[in-house]
Amino acid sequence: VSLAVLTRAQRVPFIFLAITTLCLFATLAIFFAFTFPANQATNNWTQIPANWKHLRWQWEVSHAVNAVNTFVGFCSLTISTLLARE
């Protein structure tokens, strides 16, 4: 976020940094909406509730989506850094 503020005068790098910031917040939202509840319901996978197959699917998909989301954010940050002028 601070890097986006510093490069706000440069339109293209700023857009890529905004995308990076959105990816970061989306990763946190996905974690707290899907991964964390599955961890809590299974006591960090030390207990097996009745709906464990659904919870496992939710946990795995949220990790996969977050991996793609993090990769997009990292690529966006890299592009922004390469395009930024001093």
Steps between C-alpha positions, in 0.01 A plus 500: 500500500782742584669424170174580319483832680857581400438420132152650467632759250601222260177361362601154371717394799228630732236284329716190541564586865126545553450151355767369738324662795164355397657155469646532850164593652323230298744241635419605856126499430512152348706370791262633765187403306595143407833369633478621859145367561606157368799504734279597793235237424764227496709640786788549254433158348539305823129410515283361224146647492215337308535739204877466471494431124330833434738678737801339336375607155440855629847509656676367189317726256561808714872420503506448124314826434731684738806355325379636165400828661842539664676420173295765316582752773871418485505530120316831522750629756790391280354672193437816700858502625637453150285782359555753779722796422709671763 
